Amino acid sequence: MSEKHTHRESPRGQLVLIAAVALVVVLIPLVLAFLQLGYHADVEAGSPTLAESDVEQPLQQALHDARASTPEEYTWDERDAAVQSVTTALAPTLETLNQSAVKDGTLIRIVSNESESQRWASETCPSGSDRDFGDCVAIDGLVLQERDDRTHVLGAAYDISISTPEKDIELTTVIKRR
């Protein structure tokens, strides 16, 4: 007896092939989306970004704290002593800011800017006929004004240099009293 084999073609093989092609077509955009997830060419993932405000805000607070008692403690004739007192009180904050980001590869340098403080004092110190304010001077980067024979610290000017592996930022800022 001989067996006769009949070969019948099944659409199952074609169906599996079509399903595989459809799966690949669906997976390609998913794989591309996954690979690009979180990628941005300008920002390295995990790298800290240091903004100017990260330096200016602590300076503002430190100046506020350092000058708070100045009018009560120093007359206008004692303004040089007031400058020394405020500068000494600001020193730890400046040192902390100058050292704060070294471990991250960032260097910060903050120094007082005498010429900017003089410019700011001459252009913006409160004055006028309705005000009973005296002279406005800049000493060692601090802006001082005589008010009722007392020394008032109005602000301070600084040059701030921030160097990161990616970029360098140079700016001059005047920290004003709140």
VOPAGU-2260 file (C-alpha; in pm, 1 decimal, decimal comma):
REM VOPAGU-2260
SITE   aa  ch    i         X         Y         Z
SITE  MET   A    0       0,0       0,0       0,0
SITE  SER   A    1     120,7     319,4     -78,0
SITE  GLU   A    2      38,7     628,1     112,1
SITE  LYS   A    3     -33,5     927,3     -77,0
SITE  HIS   A    4      70,7    1246,7      89,4
SITE  THR   A    5    -125,0    1547,3       9,6
SITE  HIS   A    6      40,5    1869,5      78,9
SITE  ARG   A    7    -200,8    2135,4     179,8
SITE  GLU   A    8     -74,1    2487,8     229,8
SITE  SER   A    9    -179,5    2656,4     549,4
SITE  PRO   A   10    -222,5    3032,1     586,9
SITE  ARG   A   11     -74,5    2998,5     938,5
SITE  GLY   A   12     284,4    3057,5     821,0
SITE  GLN   A   13     186,9    3371,9     636,8
SITE  LEU   A   14      -5,9    3495,5     939,0
SITE  VAL   A   15     298,2    3447,7    1165,9
SITE  LEU   A   16     516,4    3634,9     918,6
SITE  ILE   A   17     272,3    3926,2     896,8
SITE  ALA   A   18     248,4    3941,8    1279,4
SITE  ALA   A   19     627,9    3951,5    1309,2
SITE  VAL   A   20     653,0    4237,0    1059,2
SITE  ALA   A   21     377,9    4429,7    1240,8
SITE  LEU   A   22     558,5    4379,5    1573,4
SITE  VAL   A   23     884,5    4515,6    1430,6
SITE  VAL   A   24     704,1    4817,8    1285,7
SITE  VAL   A   25     552,8    4891,8    1629,7
SITE  LEU   A   26     877,1    4832,0    1823,7
SITE  ILE   A   27    1100,7    5059,7    1614,5
SITE  PRO   A   28     943,4    5389,0    1740,5
SITE  LEU   A   29     935,8    5250,9    2095,0
SITE  VAL   A   30    1306,4    5166,2    2084,5
SITE  LEU   A   31    1392,2    5506,7    1937,9
SITE  ALA   A   32    1183,2    5683,4    2203,4
SITE  PHE   A   33    1351,0    5481,9    2478,1
SITE  LEU   A   34    1697,4    5565,0    2348,5
SITE  GLN   A   35    1619,1    5936,4    2340,8
SITE  LEU   A   36    1435,4    5947,1    2671,4
SITE  GLY   A   37    1596,4    6211,6    2887,8
SITE  TYR   A   38    1856,4    6302,9    2628,6
SITE  HIS   A   39    1929,9    6663,8    2562,2
SITE  ALA   A   40    2239,3    6763,0    2368,9
SITE  ASP   A   41    2307,3    7078,8    2575,5
SITE  VAL   A   42    2268,5    6932,4    2924,0
SITE  GLU   A   43    2476,1    6652,0    3061,8
SITE  ALA   A   44    2258,4    6424,5    3272,4
SITE  GLY   A   45    2332,6    6454,7    3640,9
SITE  SER   A   46    2561,1    6755,6    3612,3
SITE  PRO   A   47    2474,6    7036,6    3852,0
SITE  THR   A   48    2398,7    7373,8    3702,8
SITE  LEU   A   49    2502,5    7673,2    3904,5
SITE  ALA   A   50    2305,3    7988,5    3847,4
SITE  GLU   A   51    2412,0    8340,4    3935,5
SITE  SER   A   52    2123,9    8354,4    4182,8
SITE  ASP   A   53    2283,4    8063,2    4371,7
SITE  VAL   A   54    2563,0    8306,1    4456,6
SITE  GLU   A   55    2370,1    8634,0    4477,9
SITE  GLN   A   56    2101,8    8513,2    4721,1
SITE  PRO   A   57    2346,9    8400,2    4992,7
SITE  LEU   A   58    2538,0    8725,8    4944,3
SITE  GLN   A   59    2219,5    8926,0    4989,8
SITE  GLN   A   60    2131,9    8738,3    5309,1
SITE  ALA   A   61    2485,2    8770,8    5445,5
SITE  LEU   A   62    2490,5    9145,9    5375,4
SITE  HIS   A   63    2150,1    9184,1    5537,7
SITE  ASP   A   64    2269,1    9001,0    5849,3
SITE  ALA   A   65    2608,5    9176,8    5861,6
SITE  ARG   A   66    2473,1    9531,2    5832,7
SITE  ALA   A   67    2162,2    9492,2    6050,2
SITE  SER   A   68    2305,8    9653,4    6362,3
SITE  THR   A   69    2541,6    9898,6    6189,9
SITE  PRO   A   70    2331,2   10216,8    6237,1
SITE  GLU   A   71    2291,5   10150,1    6609,0
SITE  GLU   A   72    2660,7   10078,7    6661,1
SITE  TYR   A   73    2840,5   10328,9    6436,4
SITE  THR   A   74    2815,2   10703,2    6392,0
SITE  TRP   A   75    2902,0   10856,7    6057,1
SITE  ASP   A   76    3249,6   10945,9    6186,4
SITE  GLU   A   77    3298,2   10574,4    6266,0
SITE  ARG   A   78    3210,9   10455,8    5914,0
SITE  ASP   A   79    3555,9   10303,1    5854,6
SITE  ALA   A   80    3505,1   10084,1    6162,0
SITE  ALA   A   81    3157,1    9995,6    6031,8
SITE  VAL   A   82    3309,0    9886,9    5700,0
SITE  GLN   A   83    3561,4    9670,9    5884,8
SITE  SER   A   84    3285,7    9514,0    6094,5
SITE  VAL   A   85    3061,9    9435,9    5795,5
SITE  THR   A   86    3356,1    9306,1    5589,5
SITE  THR   A   87    3460,9    9076,9    5875,0
SITE  ALA   A   88    3104,6    8950,2    5913,0
SITE  LEU   A   89    3080,4    8881,5    5536,4
SITE  ALA   A   90    3414,5    8696,7    5518,4
SITE  PRO   A   91    3284,9    8349,7    5619,6
SITE  THR   A   92    3005,8    8363,6    5359,4
SITE  LEU   A   93    3246,6    8473,3    5086,9
SITE  GLU   A   94    3488,0    8195,3    5183,8
SITE  THR   A   95    3208,4    7935,6    5188,0
SITE  LEU   A   96    3082,2    8047,4    4847,5
SITE  ASN   A   97    3434,9    8051,7    4706,1
SITE  GLN   A   98    3487,9    7691,5    4825,3
SITE  SER   A   99    3133,2    7554,7    4788,2
SITE  ALA   A  100    3141,5    7400,5    4443,6
SITE  VAL   A  101    3506,0    7294,6    4411,3
SITE  LYS   A  102    3418,6    6926,3    4456,2
SITE  ASP   A  103    3187,9    6950,1    4152,1
SITE  GLY   A  104    3460,4    7098,0    3932,6
SITE  THR   A  105    3322,5    7450,4    3967,2
SITE  LEU   A  106    3533,6    7741,7    4081,8
SITE  ILE   A  107    3371,7    8053,9    4222,8
SITE  ARG   A  108    3561,0    8373,4    4292,4
SITE  ILE   A  109    3392,4    8669,9    4458,6
SITE  VAL   A  110    3574,6    8998,2    4513,2
SITE  SER   A  111    3446,9    9342,8    4600,2
SITE  ASN   A  112    3426,7    9595,1    4317,3
SITE  GLU   A  113    3514,7    9943,3    4439,1
SITE  SER   A  114    3451,3   10123,5    4109,5
SITE  GLU   A  115    3103,6    9969,4    4065,9
SITE  SER   A  116    3010,5   10056,7    4424,3
SITE  GLN   A  117    3123,2   10416,2    4362,5
SITE  ARG   A  118    2919,8   10434,4    4041,3
SITE  TRP   A  119    2612,8   10288,7    4212,0
SITE  ALA   A  120    2650,8   10528,0    4507,1
SITE  SER   A  121    2676,3   10835,2    4283,0
SITE  GLU   A  122    2384,6   10731,4    4058,4
SITE  THR   A  123    2129,7   10576,6    4293,5
SITE  CYS   A  124    2180,3   10681,0    4654,4
SITE  PRO   A  125    1860,5   10827,8    4797,5
SITE  SER   A  126    1873,3   11206,8    4806,0
SITE  GLY   A  127    1661,1   11510,2    4743,6
SITE  SER   A  128    1487,0   11792,4    4923,1
SITE  ASP   A  129    1233,2   11564,0    5092,2
SITE  ARG   A  130    1500,6   11340,8    5239,1
SITE  ASP   A  131    1719,2   11416,7    5534,3
SITE  PHE   A  132    2011,3   11203,7    5419,3
SITE  GLY   A  133    2374,5   11298,4    5412,7
SITE  ASP   A  134    2670,1   11190,0    5207,9
SITE  CYS   A  135    2679,6   10862,8    5021,2
SITE  VAL   A  136    3020,8   10699,4    4981,8
SITE  ALA   A  137    3175,1   10374,3    4867,3
SITE  ILE   A  138    3444,1   10214,8    5079,3
SITE  ASP   A  139    3593,7    9873,2    4998,9
SITE  GLY   A  140    3298,5    9784,6    4778,0
SITE  LEU   A  141    3034,0    9880,0    5036,3
SITE  VAL   A  142    2794,4   10168,4    4976,6
SITE  LEU   A  143    2732,1   10375,8    5290,8
SITE  GLN   A  144    2509,1   10671,1    5360,2
SITE  GLU   A  145    2490,4   10910,0    5651,8
SITE  ARG   A  146    2143,6   10931,7    5798,3
SITE  ASP   A  147    2090,9   11129,4    6118,0
SITE  ASP   A  148    2465,8   11100,1    6193,7
SITE  ARG   A  149    2446,8   10718,3    6174,8
SITE  THR   A  150    2619,3   10487,6    5924,2
SITE  HIS   A  151    2379,3   10290,5    5701,7
SITE  VAL   A  152    2501,3   10020,6    5463,8
SITE  LEU   A  153    2290,1   10041,1    5146,4
SITE  GLY   A  154    2461,8    9775,2    4939,8
SITE  ALA   A  155    2780,0    9618,5    4813,5
SITE  ALA   A  156    2926,3    9559,8    4468,9
SITE  TYR   A  157    3101,0    9236,4    4371,9
SITE  ASP   A  158    3269,5    9079,2    4074,7
SITE  ILE   A  159    3164,1    8715,3    4053,6
SITE  SER   A  160    3350,9    8461,7    3840,8
SITE  ILE   A  161    3203,0    8113,7    3799,8
SITE  SER   A  162    3409,4    7859,9    3606,6
SITE  THR   A  163    3270,2    7517,8    3522,9
SITE  PRO   A  164    3409,2    7256,8    3286,6
SITE  GLU   A  165    3140,2    7366,2    3037,2
SITE  LYS   A  166    3152,4    7745,8    3059,4
SITE  ASP   A  167    3280,3    8055,3    3235,5
SITE  ILE   A  168    3053,1    8326,7    3372,3
SITE  GLU   A  169    3179,3    8674,0    3464,0
SITE  LEU   A  170    2943,1    8926,0    3616,6
SITE  THR   A  171    2936,1    9232,7    3832,8
SITE  THR   A  172    2647,5    9274,0    4071,0
SITE  VAL   A  173    2529,3    9519,6    4332,8
SITE  ILE   A  174    2365,8    9357,6    4630,8
SITE  LYS   A  175    2115,6    9608,5    4768,3
SITE  ARG   A  176    1963,5    9618,1    5112,9
SITE  ARG   A  177    1618,3    9474,6    5136,4
